[in-house]
Amino acid sequence: MTATAQCQAQADLAELTTYRVGGRAQWLALPRCQEELLTAVAWAQQEQVPLTVIGAGSNLLISDRGLPGLVICTRYLRGAQWHEPTGQVVAAAGMPLPQLAWEAARRGWQGFAWAVGIPGTVGGAVVMNAGAQGGCTADYLISAEVLHDGSIRTLTRAELAYDYRYSCLQTGTGVVLSARWQCIPGHDPQCLQRETSDYLHRRRRTQPYHLPSCGSVFRNPPASKAGWLIEQSGLKGYQIGQAQVSPLHANFIVNLGGATAQNIYDLIHYVQAVIQAKWGIQLHPEVKFLGDFSSGS
């Protein structure tokens, strides 16, 4: 393949995910500008090979068997334009959310502190309606620029059909290129930096940042918390292989160092089965599964 200078054959995907697991990509593209991304997508369409797009890999579990076709990782699509008069920022798909949160605080722009502890990118946030600390993407997003069927479209917040950890992009084939966010300028930068720091320290005290994970594994069911249900079921510390329900926060499954993607997959389904049997509640994963996994192993 010669679509871009950053393409690799049979590339290891484990290092591109926060779980540090997963097999190889048949082809991997690491575009560093929008033109390279468009070229890679066009190549996949021309060759009629499967196309998978990932960002920071923070909400993914990729099979040990790897992925066929072309995987595009957008984490190197960086850059942000801060428009002072309007309080709007346009950020490329690969911009890390924590970086935006700190830059907004330094500028005295309110509206991004909630994102400081989310280990994801703008593109992933747009697709997943990422949120934390009482804030979420849908609260501040104005629109997103999306590549769909060879053309670039601007989708408004309403057109993205946001719901809890959901957007219409999860059921389609659109590739996020950038997003426009609304902030509120004019605040004291020191106060916002303290607030942002407090958010980050609170998350680090209560969540296992020292081990590979995907963040929260399950969506919170109505009128309850997934972590509370798992903890009350006695599952903290439960392991399959080197995959473990975190003793610090029960809605995290961590890689103790030698876990396989299959270990993590099996543990997720074991937790679901226990919660269903004990509470009659079906937990729905936030993590997205990519590739083939064995059931009931």
Buried (B, 14 or more C-beta within 10 A) or exposed (E): BEBBEBBBEEBEBBEBBBBBBBBBBBBBBBBBBBEBBBBBBEBBEEEEBEBBBBBBBBBBBBBBBBBBBBBBBBBBBBEBEBEEEEBBBBBBBBBBBBBBBBBBBEBBBBBBBBBBBBBBBBBBBBBBBBBBBEBBBBBBBBBBBBBEEEEBBEBEBEBBBBEEBBBBBEEEEBBBBBBBBBBEBEBEEEEBBEBBBEBBEEBEEEBBBEBBBBBBBBBBBEEEBBBEBBBBBEBBEBBBBBBBBBEBBBBBBBBBEEBBBBBBBBBBBBBBEBBEEEBEBEBEBBBBBBBEBEEEE
